[in-house]
Each structure stands twice: as structure tokens, then as C-alpha cells.
Amino acid sequence: MDRTAGKERAYHAIPHCPMRRQRGGSLVAMLCTACIALFASEAKAQCTARDVLQNHLTLKTTPSAHTPPVPVKSAFAVPVWRTITVGTFANSFALLSALDAAGCGIGETAEEILARPAFAVGTTKATVELFAVSVAELGFQTDTAPLADIYARARQLGFGLAAAEVAPQLRLQYFDQPMGEFIVGMEPIKTWEGEPVILTVANGGAGLVLIGRDGSADAEIAVASRFLFVRSNEAALAKAVRGER
């Protein structure tokens, strides 16, 4: 077991149920066990495969994946894909517990990243506008592109990297995700062994998950992959100077 394993196992949230030393203690213990089982059953009502299937039945038809991508010319030409809220948890431990309570799958690497000191949650509640673009829409015409080149191109177009907290928060606020995945454009966070990782919010069909993937500068990303960015501060300033809303 590595150094992170012990920490990761301690994040599971279990409701408090006081035990008293008195007659009928066995009955109390049984009731507490039942309460915990009920809590677990109700908490896992969003990210599990059953609920993912139920969500699919109510989703609108999405555009065909074979639709030719239209190159993005500016971040301001891309509509807001989704707005989420961050800064709602006291620390990463509470955020991990919420993911666990919702029944969201968390990959080992992603779980390790959320436990790293470099991962931080916001101290103030705020909304974040996210913009979804594929690598192909950023202008890459090869089968894959290096992560560093993808980020550089995104910045040229006026996009910025999202805070690391965005990925787990999106997982908790995006229970109707269709089949596929979104890679969150973020600064890589290193594992205990020094490997850079970026986070991905995915639906692989068996449930909703948060996983980690190679965040090296030379990591090759398929052009069909979709990234989530924010708008950069520089781009927002330029827009304000032009008098645009």
C-alpha cells in the first residue's frame, strides 16, 4: 500500500450515530446500522449506473459526433456551456466525502490528486462559466495534439485554465452527462511520485466518474477530445475595453 492509500480510505463519509451503554444496546446498534445503510442507499442516487440510465431516457438528442467541427476564432464566439458553483466546501476532504456520498466513481489517480497539498478549494462561494471546445475546434487537424500546444492555442483564442476544484464540483453538478467525457483544462497537479495529472469528468456508461489522465506537456490528446476552459482575464479585459458585454 502506498502512502496515499491510507489517506484515501479515510475520506468515506459515515453519518454519526451515538452509542450509549445501557440495556437494549444491541437494539440501538441494530438501528444505527440500519440508519447507515439507509443513508448509503439514498446518497448513491445520482452517479450510479441505474440513475445514469434513467437520466439518458430524459435527455434530448445530441448532435451527431460525425458533424464536422467548426474552428473557433475567438473565445467570445463560443457560448457558455455550463455555469457551476465553487467554493461550497470547507476543504478537499469534505468535497471527497460529497462525491462518495453521491455514489460518484473516483479513479485512484484522481483521488490522489484531490488529496495533494497543491489541490485547493475556494474559500468564497462563486459561479464559474465553462466553455466546451474540442481539440479539433481549436484548429488542430492531425489525429492528436500535444497538451502544451492545446493550451497554447486555447490561450491565443482567449481561453484560460480552470481551477482544479472545477472538475470535482462539475462532477457533483452534472448528473445528466451523456456518454462521453470532458477534460478540464487546468494546471497539472503532480502525484506523490511526481507525475503531472489533469482531471476528467466522464460517463463511460457504467456510472459517472472523475478520473485522472496524463498531464505532461507532451501528452498526446485525440482531436475529438473535448476540453472545458474559462475565459482568460486578459480576454475579459480586452472585451471590456471594446465596450462589449
C-alpha positions as CSV (number, residue, x, y, z in Angstrom):
1,M,0.0,0.0,0.0
2,D,1.4,3.4,-1.0
3,R,1.5,6.5,1.2
4,T,-1.8,7.8,-0.3
5,A,-3.8,4.7,0.2
6,G,-4.4,5.1,3.9
7,K,-5.4,8.7,3.5
8,E,-7.8,8.0,0.6
9,R,-9.6,5.3,2.5
10,A,-10.3,7.7,5.4
11,Y,-12.4,10.0,3.2
12,H,-15.6,8.0,3.2
13,A,-18.4,9.9,4.9
14,I,-20.4,7.9,7.5
15,P,-23.2,9.6,9.4
16,H,-22.7,9.9,13.2
17,C,-24.8,7.7,15.3
18,P,-24.1,7.9,19.1
19,M,-23.9,4.6,21.0
20,R,-24.9,4.5,24.7
21,R,-24.0,1.8,27.2
22,Q,-27.4,0.8,28.5
23,R,-29.9,-2.0,28.4
24,G,-31.1,-2.6,24.9
25,G,-27.7,-1.6,23.5
26,S,-28.0,-4.3,20.9
27,L,-31.2,-2.8,19.6
28,V,-29.6,0.6,19.4
29,A,-26.7,-0.8,17.5
30,M,-29.0,-2.5,15.0
31,L,-31.0,0.7,14.5
32,C,-27.7,2.6,13.9
33,T,-26.6,0.0,11.3
34,A,-30.0,0.4,9.6
35,C,-29.6,4.2,9.5
36,I,-26.2,4.0,7.9
37,A,-27.4,1.5,5.3
38,L,-30.4,3.8,4.5
39,F,-28.1,6.8,4.3
40,A,-25.8,5.0,1.9
41,S,-28.7,3.8,-0.3
42,E,-30.2,7.3,-0.5
43,A,-26.9,9.1,-1.0
44,K,-25.9,7.0,-4.0
45,A,-28.9,8.1,-6.1
46,Q,-27.2,10.2,-8.7
47,C,-23.9,8.9,-10.1
48,T,-24.7,5.2,-10.2
49,A,-25.3,3.3,-13.4
50,R,-29.0,2.9,-12.7
51,D,-29.5,6.7,-12.4
52,V,-27.3,7.4,-15.4
53,L,-29.6,5.2,-17.5
54,Q,-32.7,7.0,-16.1
55,N,-31.1,10.4,-16.9
56,H,-30.4,9.2,-20.5
57,L,-34.1,8.5,-21.0
58,T,-35.0,12.1,-20.4
59,L,-32.1,13.7,-22.4
60,K,-32.6,15.5,-25.7
61,T,-30.9,14.1,-28.7
62,T,-27.4,15.5,-29.0
63,P,-25.7,16.5,-32.3
64,S,-24.0,13.7,-34.3
65,A,-20.4,13.1,-33.3
66,H,-19.7,13.0,-37.1
67,T,-20.7,16.6,-37.6
68,P,-17.6,18.4,-39.0
69,P,-16.0,20.7,-36.3
70,V,-16.2,24.4,-36.9
71,P,-12.9,26.1,-36.0
72,V,-13.2,28.5,-33.1
73,K,-11.9,32.0,-34.0
74,S,-12.3,33.6,-30.5
75,A,-13.4,32.6,-27.0
76,F,-16.1,35.2,-27.3
77,A,-17.7,33.3,-30.2
78,V,-18.3,30.3,-28.0
79,P,-21.4,30.3,-25.9
80,V,-21.3,29.4,-22.2
81,W,-21.6,25.6,-22.0
82,R,-22.5,25.4,-18.3
83,T,-22.3,27.5,-15.1
84,I,-21.3,25.8,-11.9
85,T,-20.7,26.9,-8.3
86,V,-17.4,26.6,-6.5
87,G,-16.3,27.5,-3.0
88,T,-19.0,25.4,-1.3
89,F,-16.8,23.1,0.7
90,A,-14.6,23.8,3.6
91,N,-11.8,21.6,2.3
92,S,-10.9,18.8,-0.1
93,F,-11.8,16.2,2.5
94,A,-15.4,17.5,2.6
95,L,-15.5,17.6,-1.3
96,L,-14.3,14.0,-1.5
97,S,-16.9,12.9,1.0
98,A,-19.7,14.6,-1.0
99,L,-18.5,12.7,-4.1
100,D,-18.5,9.4,-2.2
101,A,-22.0,10.1,-0.8
102,A,-23.4,10.8,-4.2
103,G,-22.0,7.5,-5.5
104,C,-19.7,9.1,-7.9
105,G,-16.8,6.9,-9.1
106,I,-13.3,8.3,-8.3
107,G,-10.3,6.9,-10.0
108,E,-7.2,6.2,-7.9
109,T,-5.2,8.9,-9.5
110,A,-8.0,11.5,-9.3
111,E,-8.4,10.6,-5.6
112,E,-4.7,11.0,-5.0
113,I,-4.8,14.4,-6.7
114,L,-7.7,15.7,-4.5
115,A,-5.6,14.7,-1.5
116,R,-2.5,16.6,-2.7
117,P,-1.5,19.9,-1.0
118,A,-1.5,21.6,-4.4
119,F,-5.2,20.9,-4.8
120,A,-7.2,23.7,-3.1
121,V,-10.9,24.6,-2.8
122,G,-12.2,28.2,-3.0
123,T,-12.8,30.0,0.3
124,T,-15.6,32.1,-1.2
125,K,-18.7,30.9,-3.0
126,A,-18.7,31.9,-6.6
127,T,-20.0,30.9,-10.0
128,V,-17.8,29.8,-12.9
129,E,-18.8,29.9,-16.6
130,L,-17.3,26.9,-18.5
131,F,-16.8,26.7,-22.3
132,A,-16.6,23.4,-24.1
133,V,-14.4,23.0,-27.2
134,S,-12.8,20.1,-28.9
135,V,-9.2,19.9,-29.8
136,A,-10.3,19.9,-33.5
137,E,-12.3,23.1,-32.9
138,L,-9.2,24.7,-31.6
139,G,-7.8,24.3,-35.1
140,F,-5.7,21.1,-34.9
141,Q,-6.1,18.9,-38.0
142,T,-3.9,15.9,-37.0
143,D,-5.2,12.9,-35.2
144,T,-3.7,14.0,-31.9
145,A,-2.0,17.1,-30.5
146,P,0.4,17.7,-27.5
147,L,-1.3,19.1,-24.4
148,A,1.1,22.1,-24.3
149,D,0.1,23.0,-27.9
150,I,-3.6,22.7,-27.0
151,Y,-3.2,25.0,-24.0
152,A,-1.1,27.5,-26.0
153,R,-3.7,27.6,-28.8
154,A,-6.6,28.0,-26.3
155,R,-4.9,30.9,-24.6
156,Q,-4.3,32.6,-28.0
157,L,-8.1,32.4,-28.6
158,G,-8.9,34.0,-25.2
159,F,-9.5,30.9,-23.1
160,G,-8.0,30.4,-19.6
161,L,-7.3,27.4,-17.5
162,A,-9.9,26.5,-14.8
163,A,-9.1,26.0,-11.1
164,A,-8.6,22.3,-10.1
165,E,-11.7,22.5,-8.0
166,V,-13.9,22.8,-11.1
167,A,-13.6,19.1,-12.1
168,P,-15.0,17.6,-8.9
169,Q,-17.5,20.3,-8.5
170,L,-18.7,19.7,-12.1
171,R,-19.0,16.0,-11.3
172,L,-21.3,16.8,-8.4
173,Q,-23.4,19.3,-10.5
174,Y,-23.6,17.3,-13.8
175,F,-25.6,14.2,-13.2
176,D,-27.3,14.2,-16.6
177,Q,-24.0,13.9,-18.5
178,P,-24.4,11.9,-21.8
179,M,-22.0,9.3,-22.9
180,G,-18.5,10.7,-23.4
181,E,-16.1,12.8,-21.3
182,F,-14.8,16.3,-20.7
183,I,-11.2,17.0,-19.9
184,V,-10.9,20.0,-17.6
185,G,-8.3,22.5,-18.9
186,M,-6.3,23.0,-15.7
187,E,-2.7,23.3,-14.5
188,P,-1.5,19.8,-13.9
189,I,-1.1,18.6,-10.3
190,K,1.7,16.1,-9.5
191,T,1.1,12.8,-7.8
192,W,3.3,11.7,-4.9
193,E,5.7,10.2,-7.5
194,G,5.8,13.5,-9.4
195,E,3.7,12.6,-12.4
196,P,1.6,15.5,-13.7
197,V,-2.2,14.8,-13.9
198,I,-5.2,16.6,-15.2
199,L,-8.8,15.7,-14.3
200,T,-11.5,14.3,-16.5
201,V,-15.3,14.3,-15.8
202,A,-16.6,11.2,-17.6
203,N,-19.6,9.0,-18.3
204,G,-18.4,5.6,-19.5
205,G,-21.8,4.0,-19.4
206,A,-21.4,2.2,-16.0
207,G,-21.8,5.4,-13.9
208,L,-20.5,8.9,-13.6
209,V,-16.8,9.2,-12.7
210,L,-13.9,11.6,-12.0
211,I,-10.6,10.3,-13.3
212,G,-7.1,11.5,-13.9
213,R,-5.1,11.4,-17.1
214,D,-1.6,12.3,-18.2
215,G,-0.9,16.0,-17.8
216,S,2.5,16.0,-19.3
217,A,3.3,18.8,-21.7
218,D,3.9,16.3,-24.5
219,A,0.9,14.1,-23.7
220,E,-0.9,13.4,-27.0
221,I,-4.6,14.1,-26.9
222,A,-7.1,12.9,-29.6
223,V,-8.5,15.8,-31.5
224,A,-12.1,14.6,-30.8
225,S,-11.5,15.1,-27.1
226,R,-13.4,18.0,-25.5
227,F,-11.9,20.4,-23.1
228,L,-13.5,22.7,-20.6
229,F,-12.0,26.2,-20.3
230,V,-12.9,29.5,-18.7
231,R,-12.3,32.9,-20.4
232,S,-9.0,34.4,-19.5
233,N,-8.7,37.6,-17.5
234,E,-6.7,39.2,-20.4
235,A,-9.5,38.4,-22.8
236,A,-12.2,39.7,-20.4
237,L,-10.2,43.0,-20.1
238,A,-9.9,43.4,-23.8
239,K,-13.6,42.8,-24.2
240,A,-14.4,45.5,-21.6
241,V,-12.1,48.0,-23.4
242,R,-14.1,47.4,-26.6
243,G,-17.3,48.2,-24.6
244,E,-18.8,44.7,-25.2
245,R,-20.9,43.0,-22.5
